[in-house]
Every structure is written in C-alpha cells, then in structure tokens.
C-alpha cells in the first residue's frame, strides 16, 4: 500500500495536500482498498462551511457505504465532478485523479497537526 | 471457535483474496481484480466460484423420496433421477421459508439436498421430523465437510471447461451426472446462481485444489462471493436471509411455482393454504433506480409520498450501470409504477420492473 511522504493523513483515512492557499483532499489507498470497488460518490456541496471531522461526503462500494470527513475546517471551494461518472478513479488513483475536493482552510496551519506518512502507516498496520 | 474454511482456503490466500466471514464460514469476498471485474467476466466469459459453504445433506434409502416429498414444497414426481430441482422447506406453523434448496437427485435412492450454509442443521432436523418410516428406511447425513463445490459460470463456461473436462461441460441444464475427473469421483449438475449458463461440481475435498488449479489454468477467472451477489441480484434471484426467511412465504416472494399444490401434503401446507385464500399482504418486486447510487436493504420505498414497502437487497448493477433492488411492496404497486427509494434521506426516483434485470443472451 502506498502513502506518499508529501501528504498528511487523518485517522479517518483522508489525505490532504497543500495546493496554494487551499487544501486538496481525498481518501487514502488503505480506505479505497478496504471499501472495494467504489461505484458512487455523494460529493460535498461547493460553498459548504465545514468543521474538522464533519461528515461531508459519502462513498459507496458494492459492499458498503462510508462517510468521508472534513480533515480540516474551512469552506469547500471546488469538487471533482469527474467522480460522478467515474467513481472508479477513487480506487485507481486515490491521490491523483481520485481527489474529492478543495477546501479553503480557516487556519492554514491546521493540516500540520495531521499524521505524517510514517504515523499513518503505523496506524493502519495495527 | 474458528470458522470452518473451504478446502480451497490456501488457494484463495495465494491469489490474494479478501477473505470474510460468510454464512458461518471464512470465504473469499473478492480477488485482487475486484468485484466489478469478476462480475463482468461472468457476464462475458467464464468464472469459477468456490461455494463449498453451501451444505450437502445426503438423503438415502427406500424412504428418501417419500420423506423429501413430505418435507419440501416442490414435487420430485415432476423430475426423474439424474435431475435437479429448486424447492423450499417451510416452517410448519406459518409457512415461512426456512430454507431454499436445490436437490440433486443422483440415483433412485440418493438425493443430495443443498441448503444454504447456515441452514444445514435446520434442514437435517426437519428431515428427521418428517421421516416416513412406512415408506422404508431413510438416512440423512451431513457430508458438507467431505467435498468442495465449484460453480463454473458464464457464456464461455462450457467451452472453457470443455478444454480440460469435456464430460462435465456436457452436463445439461438441471441435469445431475456422476463423472470422474482423473479417477476422482465427482458429481456435476447443470445449476448455478448467476443467471448465466454453467455447471456446479462437487469434488472430494482432497482433490479440490487440483481441479481448481486446472480450471484457472484453462483461463477461467476466479470470482468471489461479492460478484456472486451482484450477479444473482441482476438475475432477480432471491437470497435466503433477505428475500426469504422468517415471516416470508413462497407466495409473498412470488415463488408460487415452487409449491406443488397437487401433492397430498407437505410441511407448512395448512398455513400456506390459508394465505393463498386470504391473499398476500405484500409482494416481492424488482426495482430499477435512476441513479447509480446503490440501494441498500432496509431502505424505505415510497409512492405518492407514502411508504409502500422496504428493500431486502440492493446494489449497483455493473451491467446496467445503475442501482437495482428487490423489496417487498404492498399489493397495489404494480410493474411499471414509479416509486422513490429513500437513500439516506435522498429520494431517488425508481421504477417497478419485471425481473430479471439482466437477461441471459439467447
């Protein structure tokens, strides 16, 4: 399983990456593998103001439904609409084509409090 | 206590399968290619499922036929030795479907009764209660642990199986034949649970890994129980514990054809007769959603704003690329009616359709 060093991770299995003043997020390789084939995503609403840990999106695989939580507090400013018709991108390229949304964070430094790749790997290896 | 494992457990692990508890067994949910790829392979080519978790109760003796006739709803008099039949075991008190079963009638006095994994003990118990000593002795033995069952399914199943075992590939739909595979005695039936053509092979446990490997070497793709579930749902086939079970009768499930009303008696007949007279309070329906969001068991179905039923199974249809579901609806809702499914608070438009969702190509 792949957990790029340049990303930060939440214990709810989301990844984040700094993207200018914004934060790009998605679900981790571990999350997509545990879910199995993803066939549907309810994307977050653009403009939604979310607190850290808010369930703001849902992904469904052939076997289950799972909430996606906001990894940082802020405003959703863009979503990856490609996932509506091609949710398999979440499985095939979770850190690239499978990104879920861009968040304008309330506090640009909040993401530094998230797990680094070693800590996240240790979490999922437990 | 650890859960029982298939004789093919090591093969599944070596392939990198996701292994999950299923019907009281540890079974492969999917292989690394994933449920969708396995599903599509079964619709376009050939796959093999390990379904060793199904039970086999071997019923033998001069009284076996009479005992099964009295225990189950369908009429074995409609078939002959060498054929298979789908049938139900009912609760005597309320005609609930305790189990749905395939019977392989191997020879005159030998029947392999194949219950769902977790219902094997209940079926054994019912057969003991319904034994007909006046018709001759009957022995019912759980032989599940002695064999594996491999289901080879798909439009290319017979052609590909024929490359390694022509006799097995020639077993026709709903036929049952005893065959040898490299001197190993096997029982092969033209049955399945995918809506595709194919056969199911009961092979002694110790020979199962070699047969499994031979099937994979012939290019047949391993498929897990996740794909088996989406395939049976597209085929509109009921699953015990969802569309059949406590409180659900064959008539509610639209399976009246499984009941031989002209038989003198069978377990649960009185209660089922009463329901037939009064009419069913709900009917199993097939529902096609407009969204690709997978409907799920337990979700409410609405019509004109009122709740008219509840889903018992639902998922994404890889073939139709939209949500499909089965559920019990009140009798007034008919094929062609539009309904809505409450999917976590979102009302998704859907339509009641005639099953199956996906037809076998002819």
Contacts between the chains, C-beta under 8 A, distances in Angstrom:
chain1	res1	chain2	res2	distance
A	36	B	18	7.5
A	36	B	29	7.7
A	36	B	30	6.3
A	36	B	34	6.4
A	36	B	35	6.0
A	36	B	226	6.9
A	37	B	34	4.8
A	37	B	35	5.0
A	37	B	36	4.4
A	39	B	36	7.5
A	39	B	292	6.3
A	39	B	294	6.1
A	39	B	316	3.9
A	40	B	291	7.7
A	40	B	292	5.5
A	40	B	293	4.5
A	40	B	294	6.2
A	40	B	316	6.7
A	42	B	293	7.5
A	42	B	346	7.8
A	58	B	344	7.0
A	60	B	293	6.4
A	60	B	294	5.2
A	60	B	316	7.7
A	62	B	35	4.7
A	62	B	36	6.8
A	62	B	226	5.8
A	62	B	230	6.0
A	62	B	294	7.1
A	62	B	315	5.9
A	62	B	316	6.0
A	63	B	29	7.2
A	63	B	35	7.4
A	63	B	226	6.0
A	65	B	294	7.7
A	65	B	296	7.0
A	65	B	344	7.3
A	88	B	36	7.8
A	91	B	34	7.5
